Amino acid sequence: MYPRDMGYMMPAEWGPHQRTFIAWPMQDTMCYPADYERVCQGYAEIITAVAEFEPVTVVVRPGDQAMAANFIASPGIAFLEADHDDAWIRDNGPTFIVDRRGTVAGINWRFNAWGEKYPAWELDDRLATVILDQLQVLRFDAPLVLEGGSIHVDGEGTLLTTEECLLNPSRNPGLDKAGIEKYLGWYLGIDKVIWLQRGLSGDETDGHIDNLACWAGQGRILLQVCDDPDDDNYAVTRESRAILGQATDAQGRQLQVIEIPQPPARFYEDRRLTLSYLNFYYVNGGIILPLFGGAAESADAQAVAILSRVFPQRRVRTVDGAAIAREGGNVHCLTQQMPAGQPV
């Protein structure tokens, strides 16, 4: 029996949370191990910011708790020991779902290090199982390779994703759109999938949606845009805007698209960093927004202004997104919400 048959679905991320899970980084699996202290400081800043709004559980390798605690200033942080290969818990951790009675369960997707890009992923592939079993919540094992950053839902049966990622042959080569949509329906309660074509330039995740677009409420989508025809993201965002302009959600609503300009392009060792204001994270009563500083100062201010206007009932809490950007992700990538569970 699939989760949907039992009344489960994935709620919108802006719904109430029990807590947030964040996995602590490990130096030996980082892209740039020399940056470890700065990355740890960046993680600690985000943990502190999230803890201002809701409980936080930090997932640590056995033996790492004392070291992680030295970086984290906030009291009352919980720790959970679980061995893992990488610290992007949005992608290698569980996806939480809720049934009509408000009971929370979790999905253990298959994980293969973003299409086998990194040599070790066995621990990551087991991480969701370890976490869900420690929490003693019902676990559903899905036979689909899927990362949490590749999907975004509106809580009413609509899912946003990209063809570049979910149809990538490095993930589920035997499945086409229809096959993947069946799994998304069975495990997440999805009735309609809106497929954008590709993600941002330089995104090594093969086009995760959480850098390009996200739901901002029922019928509303935020889209990061580029107005420079010489930038690769110009074509990406124009085609995405065209698709969204013709799309409707599972309830038949025409979508309202809210544009937010991208930060200036930034490179490190000739590699374009994937900088996105839409890699923010919803928390109870607020959002945690990465800013990038330097040449992005004006764009940072514009992002704060736009999101404050879009979410007038939420406090926009900013953090230093540049501290962890070299590692390939940001705030949304390193967080995973456990919904509070509300009867519907």
DRENLUMVO-810144 format. One line per 4 residues: their letters; for each residue x, y, z of N, C-alpha, C. Coordinates in steps of 0.2 Angstrom, whole numbers. Atoms other than C-alpha are relative to their C-alpha. Layout:
A) X,Y,Z,X,Y,Z,X,Y,Z; ...
This chain:
MYPR) 4,-6,0,0,0,0,4,6,0; -4,-6,1,7,17,-5,-3,5,5; 2,-5,-5,6,32,7,-6,4,-2; 6,-3,3,-7,40,-4,-6,-4,2
DMGY) 6,5,-1,-19,25,-1,-2,1,7; 1,-1,-7,-17,29,18,-2,7,2; 2,-7,-1,-21,47,16,5,5,2; -5,-4,-1,-4,54,17,2,4,-6
MMPA) -3,-5,5,3,69,7,5,4,3; -5,-5,-3,17,81,8,-3,7,0; 3,-6,-1,12,97,16,5,6,-3; -4,-5,2,18,114,10,5,2,5
EWGP) -6,-2,-5,35,120,18,-2,5,4; 1,-6,-5,27,136,25,-5,-2,5; 5,3,-6,15,125,36,4,0,6; -3,0,-6,19,124,54,5,-6,1
HQRT) -5,5,-1,35,114,59,0,-3,7; -2,3,-7,39,102,74,7,3,1; -7,-1,-1,57,105,71,3,0,-7; -4,0,6,71,107,58,6,-5,1
FIAW) -6,5,-1,85,94,55,5,3,-5; -6,-2,4,102,100,49,6,-5,2; -6,5,0,117,88,46,6,4,1; -6,-3,-1,134,94,52,5,-2,-5
PMQD) -4,2,5,147,95,39,6,-4,2; -6,4,-2,162,83,38,6,3,-5; -6,-3,4,179,90,32,2,-5,-6; -3,5,5,184,74,23,-4,-1,-6
TMCY) 4,1,6,170,74,11,-2,7,-3; 1,-7,3,170,93,7,3,1,-7; -4,-1,6,174,99,-10,6,4,1; -6,-4,-2,186,112,-2,1,-1,7
PADY) -1,2,-7,192,104,14,3,6,4; -4,-6,-4,203,120,18,-5,5,2; 5,-5,-2,187,130,20,-4,-3,6; 4,3,-5,181,119,34,-3,4,6
ERVC) 2,-4,-5,181,131,48,-5,5,-2; 5,-5,2,172,144,38,-7,-3,-1; 6,3,2,159,132,32,-4,-2,7; 3,2,-6,156,126,50,-3,7,3
QGYA) 3,-6,-2,154,144,55,-7,2,-3; 6,-1,4,141,146,41,-5,-4,2; 5,5,-3,132,131,47,-3,2,7; 2,-2,-7,132,137,65,-4,6,0
EIIT) 4,-6,0,125,154,60,-7,-2,-3; 6,2,3,111,146,50,-4,-4,6; 3,3,-6,107,134,65,-2,5,5; 2,-5,-5,107,149,77,-6,4,-3
AVAE) 6,-4,3,95,158,65,-6,-4,0; 6,4,0,83,144,63,-3,-1,7; 2,1,-7,83,141,82,-4,6,3; 4,-5,-2,76,158,84,-8,-1,-1
FEPV) 7,1,2,60,152,77,-3,-7,2; 3,7,-1,58,133,80,6,-5,3; -6,5,-2,68,118,88,4,-3,-6; -5,2,5,83,112,79,3,-7,2
TVVV) -4,6,-1,91,94,78,5,0,-4; -6,1,4,108,93,72,3,-7,0; -2,7,2,113,76,64,8,0,0; -7,1,0,131,72,68,3,-7,0
RPGD) -3,7,0,143,58,65,2,-2,7; -2,2,-7,147,48,80,7,3,2; -6,-3,-2,160,57,90,1,7,-2; -1,-7,2,157,74,82,-4,5,4
QAMA) 5,-4,-3,144,81,94,4,6,4; -3,-5,-4,156,90,106,3,6,-5; -3,-4,5,165,98,91,-5,5,-3; 6,-4,3,149,104,83,-3,5,5
ANFI) 3,-4,-6,143,111,100,4,6,1; -4,-6,-1,158,122,101,-1,6,-5; 1,-5,5,153,131,85,-7,4,1; 7,-2,-1,135,133,90,-2,4,6
ASPG) 1,-5,-6,130,148,101,-7,-1,4; 6,0,-2,112,144,103,-1,-6,5; 1,5,-5,107,134,119,-6,-4,-2; 6,4,1,94,120,118,0,-4,-6
IAFL) 0,4,6,100,112,102,0,-7,1; -1,7,-1,97,94,101,4,-3,-5; -5,4,4,109,81,93,-3,-7,-1; 1,7,2,106,65,84,5,-3,-4
EADH) -6,3,3,120,53,80,-3,-4,-6; 1,4,6,119,46,62,6,1,-4; -6,-1,5,134,42,51,-3,2,-7; 2,-2,7,133,50,34,6,2,-4
DDAW) -6,-1,5,144,54,19,0,8,-1; 0,-7,2,138,72,16,-5,4,4; 4,-3,-5,129,86,25,-6,4,-3; 6,-3,3,115,91,13,-6,-4,1
IRDN) 6,4,-2,100,84,22,-6,0,-4; 6,-1,4,87,91,11,0,-6,-6; -1,5,5,94,78,-2,1,-7,2; -2,7,-2,100,63,8,-4,-2,6
GPTF) 4,2,-5,88,64,22,-7,-2,-2; 7,2,1,69,59,24,-4,6,-2; 5,-4,2,55,68,16,-6,-1,5; 5,2,-5,41,70,29,-7,1,-3
IVDR) 7,-1,2,22,68,25,-5,-1,6; 5,-1,-6,6,70,35,-6,-3,-3; 6,3,3,-10,60,34,-6,5,3; 6,-4,-1,-28,67,37,-1,1,8
RGTV) 1,0,-7,-27,64,56,6,4,3; -5,-3,-2,-11,74,57,6,-4,2; -5,5,-2,0,59,59,6,1,-5; -6,-1,4,18,62,53,4,-7,-2
AGIN) -4,6,2,27,48,43,6,3,-5; -6,-2,4,43,49,32,1,-5,-6; -2,4,6,49,43,15,8,0,0; -7,2,2,66,35,12,1,-1,-7
WRFN) -2,1,7,71,39,-6,6,-4,-1; -7,2,2,85,31,-14,4,6,-2; -5,-6,1,101,42,-15,6,-3,-3; -6,3,4,115,40,-27,5,6,-1
AWGE) -5,-5,1,126,56,-24,-1,4,-6; 2,-4,6,117,67,-37,3,-3,-6; -1,3,6,119,55,-51,7,-3,0; -7,3,-1,135,46,-44,6,5,-2
KYPA) -5,-5,1,145,62,-44,6,0,5; -5,0,-6,154,58,-28,1,-8,1; -2,7,0,163,41,-24,-4,-4,6; 3,4,-6,154,37,-7,-7,3,1
WELD) 7,-3,-2,135,38,-4,-4,-6,4; 4,6,-4,131,21,5,-3,3,6; 3,-2,-7,129,30,22,-6,5,-1; 5,-5,2,119,44,14,-6,-4,-2
DRLA) 5,4,2,108,31,6,-4,-3,6; 3,3,-6,104,24,23,-2,5,5; 1,-5,-5,103,41,32,-8,1,2; 7,-1,-1,84,43,30,-3,-6,5
TVIL) 2,5,-4,81,26,37,2,0,8; -3,-1,-6,92,29,52,-4,5,4; 4,-5,-3,83,45,56,-7,-1,2; 7,2,-1,66,39,54,-1,-5,5
DQLQ) 0,5,-5,69,24,64,1,2,7; -1,-3,-7,76,34,79,-5,4,2; 6,-4,-2,61,45,78,-6,-4,1; 6,5,-1,50,30,78,-6,2,-3
VLRF) 6,-1,4,39,36,64,-1,-5,-5; 1,5,6,31,26,50,5,2,-6; -5,-1,6,44,24,36,-3,-4,-6; 1,3,6,40,21,18,6,0,-5
DAPL) -6,1,4,54,15,7,-2,1,-7; 2,-1,7,52,22,-11,6,-2,-4; -5,2,4,61,14,-25,2,5,-6; -2,-5,5,65,30,-34,6,4,3
VLEG) -5,-4,-1,81,40,-34,-3,7,0; 3,-7,0,76,58,-28,3,3,5; -3,-4,-5,84,72,-19,-6,5,2; 5,-5,-2,73,84,-9,0,7,-3
GSIH) -1,-6,3,80,99,-17,-3,1,-7; 3,0,7,73,94,-34,-7,0,0; 7,-1,0,55,96,-29,-2,5,5; 3,-5,-5,44,109,-21,-8,-1,-1
VDGE) 7,1,0,26,107,-17,-4,6,3; 4,-5,-2,11,118,-14,-5,-2,6; 5,2,-5,2,107,-1,-7,-2,-2; 7,2,2,-13,105,-12,0,-4,-7
GTLL) 0,5,5,-7,92,-24,4,2,-7; -4,-2,6,5,102,-36,7,0,2; -7,0,-1,23,99,-38,4,3,-5; -4,-4,5,36,110,-46,7,-4,-1
TTEE) -6,3,0,52,102,-53,3,1,-7; -3,-1,6,64,102,-68,1,-7,-4; -1,6,4,66,89,-82,8,-2,0; -7,2,-1,85,91,-81,2,-4,5
CLLN) -1,4,-6,85,83,-64,-4,-6,0; 4,6,-1,71,71,-63,0,-5,-6; -1,4,6,73,65,-81,7,-2,-1; -7,1,1,92,64,-79,1,-8,0
PSRN) -1,8,1,98,46,-85,4,-2,6; -4,2,-5,109,46,-70,-4,-1,7; 5,1,-6,94,45,-58,-4,-6,-1; 5,5,1,80,34,-64,0,-1,-8
PGLD) 0,0,7,85,29,-82,-6,-4,-3; 6,4,3,70,17,-84,-6,3,0; 6,-3,-1,57,30,-80,-1,6,-5; 2,-6,3,49,43,-91,-4,5,4
KAGI) 3,-5,-4,39,58,-86,-6,-3,4; 6,4,-2,23,47,-84,2,-4,6; -2,5,-5,32,34,-73,2,4,6; -2,-3,-6,40,47,-62,-6,4,4
EKYL) 6,-3,-2,23,56,-60,-4,-5,4; 4,5,-4,15,40,-54,3,-1,7; -3,1,-6,28,38,-40,-1,7,4; 1,-7,-4,26,57,-35,-7,0,3
GWYL) 7,0,-2,7,54,-34,0,-5,6; 1,6,-5,9,37,-24,3,2,7; -4,-1,-6,22,44,-11,-2,7,3; 1,-7,-2,18,63,-10,-7,2,-1
GIDK) 6,-3,0,0,64,-14,-1,5,-6; 0,-5,5,3,74,-30,-5,-2,-6; 4,1,5,-10,76,-43,2,4,-7; -2,-4,6,-1,88,-55,8,2,1
VIWL) -7,-2,0,18,91,-59,1,5,-6; -2,-5,4,24,107,-67,7,-1,-2; -6,2,2,39,103,-77,4,6,-3; -4,-5,3,52,117,-80,5,-4,-3
QRGL) -5,4,4,66,112,-92,6,-1,3; -7,0,-3,82,116,-83,1,5,5; -2,-5,-6,90,124,-68,5,5,-2; -5,-6,1,103,138,-66,6,-3,-2
SGDE) -6,2,2,119,138,-74,5,-1,5; -5,2,-4,133,129,-65,-2,-4,6; 2,4,-6,122,119,-53,1,-7,-1; -2,7,1,130,103,-51,-5,-6,2
TDGH) 5,5,-1,114,95,-45,-4,-2,-6; 4,1,6,108,94,-63,-7,4,1; 6,-4,0,95,108,-60,-5,-1,5; 5,0,-6,87,107,-43,-4,6,0
IDNL) 5,-5,1,71,117,-43,1,6,6; -1,-4,-5,76,125,-26,5,6,-1; -4,-6,2,88,137,-34,-3,4,-5; 3,-4,6,77,143,-48,-7,2,2
ACWA) 7,-2,-1,59,143,-42,-3,-3,6; 3,4,-5,48,139,-27,-7,3,1; 7,-3,-1,30,141,-21,1,5,6; 0,-6,-5,26,157,-11,-7,0,3
GQGR) 7,1,-2,8,151,-7,-4,-3,-5; 4,3,5,-6,143,-16,-1,5,-6; 1,-4,6,-6,149,-34,5,5,-1; -5,-5,0,10,160,-31,7,-4,-1
ILLQ) -6,2,1,27,156,-37,5,5,-1; -6,-5,0,44,165,-34,4,-3,-6; -5,2,5,56,164,-49,6,5,0; -6,-4,0,74,170,-49,1,1,-8
VCDD) -1,-2,7,77,180,-65,6,3,-2; -6,-3,3,91,186,-76,-2,5,-5; 2,-5,5,90,202,-87,6,1,-5; -6,-1,4,107,200,-95,1,-5,-6
PDDD) 1,5,5,106,192,-112,7,-4,-1; -7,3,0,125,187,-111,1,-5,5; -1,4,-6,122,177,-95,-4,-7,-2; 4,6,1,117,158,-97,-7,0,3
NYAV) 7,0,-3,103,161,-85,-5,4,-3; 5,-4,3,94,173,-96,-4,-5,-4; 4,5,3,88,159,-107,-4,-5,4; 4,4,-5,84,148,-92,-6,3,3
TRES) 5,-3,-4,74,160,-83,-6,2,-5; 5,-2,5,65,166,-99,-5,-6,-2; 4,6,2,59,149,-104,-4,-3,6; 4,2,-6,54,145,-86,-6,5,1
RAIL) 5,-5,0,44,161,-86,-6,-1,-5; 5,2,5,35,156,-102,-4,-6,2; 3,6,-2,31,139,-95,-5,1,6; 4,-2,-6,24,146,-78,-6,4,-2
GQAT) 5,-5,3,14,159,-88,-6,-4,-3; 5,4,3,4,145,-96,-3,-5,4; 2,6,-5,3,133,-81,-6,2,4; 5,0,-5,-11,130,-69,2,-5,5
DAQG) -1,5,-6,-10,121,-52,-5,-5,0; 4,5,0,-19,106,-47,-7,2,1; 7,-2,-1,-34,116,-42,-3,4,-6; 2,-3,6,-35,124,-59,1,8,0
RQLQ) -2,-7,0,-28,141,-54,5,2,-4; -5,-3,4,-18,152,-66,5,2,5; -5,-1,-5,-1,155,-57,2,7,0; -3,-7,-1,5,172,-51,7,-1,1
VIEI) -8,1,-1,24,173,-54,3,6,2; -4,-6,-3,34,185,-43,7,-1,-2; -7,1,2,51,188,-50,5,4,5; -6,-3,-4,67,191,-40,6,0,-3
PQPP) -7,0,3,83,197,-48,5,-4,3; -6,4,-2,98,185,-47,5,5,3; -6,-4,-2,114,191,-38,5,-1,-6; -6,0,5,129,195,-49,3,-7,0
ARFY) -4,6,1,138,180,-56,6,0,4; -6,0,-4,152,174,-45,4,-7,-1; -4,6,2,166,162,-49,5,-2,5; -5,3,-4,178,151,-39,4,-5,-4
EDRR) -5,5,4,193,142,-48,-4,-1,-6; 3,1,6,184,145,-64,-7,-3,0; 6,3,0,168,137,-58,-5,5,2; 5,-5,-2,152,147,-57,-4,-3,6
LTLS) 4,2,-6,144,146,-40,-7,1,-1; 7,0,1,126,143,-39,-3,4,6; 3,-4,-5,119,158,-30,-7,2,-1; 7,0,1,101,159,-27,-3,3,7
YLNF) 3,-3,-6,90,170,-15,-6,-5,1; 6,5,-1,76,156,-18,2,-6,4; -2,5,-4,87,144,-8,-1,2,7; 2,-1,-7,79,151,7,-4,-5,4
YYVN) 4,5,-4,70,141,21,-5,3,4; 6,-2,-4,53,143,28,1,-2,7; 0,2,-7,53,143,47,-7,3,3; 6,-3,-3,38,146,59,1,7,2
GGII) 0,-7,-1,35,164,58,5,4,-4; -5,-3,4,49,168,46,3,-3,-6; -4,3,5,61,164,32,7,1,2; -7,0,-1,80,161,33,3,1,-7
LPLF) -2,-3,7,87,171,18,8,0,-1; -7,-1,1,105,169,12,1,6,-4; -3,-6,4,114,185,6,7,-1,-1; -6,1,3,130,186,-3,5,5,0
GGAA) -5,-6,-1,138,203,0,4,2,-6; -5,-2,5,152,211,-10,-4,3,-6; 3,-3,6,146,215,-28,-8,-2,0; 7,2,0,129,207,-23,-4,5,5
ESAD) 3,-4,-5,125,221,-10,-6,3,-2; 6,-3,2,112,230,-20,-5,-6,-1; 5,6,1,104,213,-26,-2,-3,7; 2,3,-6,104,207,-8,-6,5,3
AQAV) 5,-5,-3,94,223,-2,-6,-1,-4; 6,1,3,82,220,-16,-4,-6,1; 3,7,-2,79,202,-12,-3,1,7; 3,-1,-6,76,207,6,-7,4,0
AILS) 6,-4,1,63,220,1,-5,-4,-4; 5,4,3,54,209,-11,-3,-6,4; 2,6,-4,53,194,1,-4,3,6; 4,-3,-6,47,206,15,-7,2,-2
RVFP) 7,-2,3,33,212,3,-4,-6,-1; 4,7,2,28,194,-2,-2,-3,6; 2,3,-6,28,188,16,0,5,6; 1,-5,-5,22,202,27,-1,-2,7
QRRV) 1,3,-6,18,191,41,6,-4,3; -6,4,-2,35,183,42,6,5,1; -7,-4,-1,52,190,48,5,-3,-4; -5,2,5,65,189,35,7,1,4
RTVD) -6,1,-4,81,183,45,5,-2,-5; -5,1,5,96,185,34,6,-3,3; -6,4,-2,112,174,35,5,1,-5; -5,-1,5,129,174,26,0,-6,-4
GAAI) 0,5,5,126,163,11,6,-1,-3; -6,1,3,143,166,4,5,-5,4; -5,4,-4,151,156,19,0,-8,-3; 1,7,2,144,139,11,-1,-1,-7
AREG) 2,1,7,141,143,-7,5,-4,-4; -5,3,4,158,136,-13,-2,-8,0; 1,7,-1,152,119,-7,-6,-3,-4; 5,2,5,137,119,-20,-7,1,3
GNVH) 7,-1,-2,122,123,-9,-1,6,5; 1,-6,-5,114,135,3,-5,-2,5; 4,2,-6,101,136,17,-5,-5,-1; 5,5,1,87,126,9,3,-7,-1
CLTQ) -3,7,1,99,112,4,2,-3,7; -2,3,-6,105,110,22,-5,-1,5; 6,1,-5,88,110,31,-5,-5,-3; 6,4,1,74,98,32,-5,1,5
QMPA) 6,-1,-5,57,102,40,-4,-6,2; 5,5,-2,47,90,50,-6,4,2; 7,-4,-1,29,96,49,-3,-1,7; 3,0,-6,19,99,65,-5,-6,0
GQPV) 6,5,1,5,88,58,-6,3,2; 6,-3,-1,-12,96,57,-6,-4,-3; 5,3,4,-28,87,54,-4,4,-5; 3,-4,6,-37,92,38,-7,-2,-1
